Amino acid sequence: MRPIALGRKNYLFMGSERGGKSAAIAYTLIETAKLNNVDPQAWLTDTLTRIADHKINRIDELLLWNYTHN
């Protein structure tokens, strides 16, 4: 939590409101991965490489809490 608190002033200058929202999404995904004891970089890399060809009705397989690194 400390890095988030330290960077709070910097978040005012993300460049745009959309940039701020994108940063918030990225921080949320990374911190959620950490809370689930998953390496954020490994999960994001795996998910982003698989998502384009993944069936929409099986999207839950890509969620953090269903992630298993092979």
C-alpha positions in Angstrom: 0.0 0.0 0.0 2.9 2.3 0.6 3.9 2.7 -3.0 0.3 3.7 -3.9 0.3 6.3 -1.1 3.7 7.7 -2.2 2.6 8.0 -5.8 -0.8 9.6 -5.1 0.4 13.1 -6.0 1.9 11.7 -9.3 -1.4 10.2 -10.3 -2.8 13.8 -10.7 -0.5 14.1 -13.7 -1.2 10.9 -15.7 -1.7 13.0 -18.8 -5.5 12.6 -19.1 -8.4 11.2 -17.3 -8.3 8.1 -19.6 -4.6 7.6 -18.7 -5.5 7.7 -15.0 -8.2 5.1 -15.5 -5.9 2.9 -17.4 -3.3 3.2 -14.6 -5.9 2.4 -12.0 -6.9 -0.8 -13.9 -3.2 -1.9 -14.3 -2.6 -1.3 -10.5 -5.7 -3.2 -9.6 -4.7 -6.2 -11.8 -1.2 -6.3 -10.4 -2.2 -6.0 -6.8 -5.0 -8.6 -7.2 -2.4 -11.0 -8.6 -0.1 -10.4 -5.6 -3.0 -11.0 -3.2 -3.7 -14.3 -4.9 0.0 -15.3 -4.7 0.4 -15.1 -8.5 3.3 -13.6 -10.3 1.6 -10.6 -12.1 4.0 -10.5 -15.0 3.6 -14.2 -15.7 -0.2 -14.1 -15.5 -0.5 -11.0 -17.6 1.9 -12.4 -20.3 0.0 -15.7 -20.4 -3.4 -14.0 -20.4 -2.6 -11.5 -23.1 -1.1 -14.1 -25.4 -4.1 -16.4 -25.0 -7.1 -14.0 -24.9 -7.4 -13.3 -28.6 -8.0 -17.0 -29.5 -9.9 -17.9 -26.3 -13.6 -18.7 -26.4 -15.7 -16.1 -24.8 -17.9 -18.6 -22.9 -14.7 -19.9 -21.2 -13.2 -16.5 -20.3 -13.3 -17.5 -16.6 -10.3 -19.8 -17.2 -8.2 -16.7 -17.6 -9.1 -15.1 -14.3 -6.4 -14.8 -11.7 -7.9 -17.2 -9.2 -8.1 -19.9 -11.9 -4.5 -19.3 -13.1 -2.1 -22.2 -12.9 1.4 -21.7 -14.2 2.5 -24.7 -16.2 
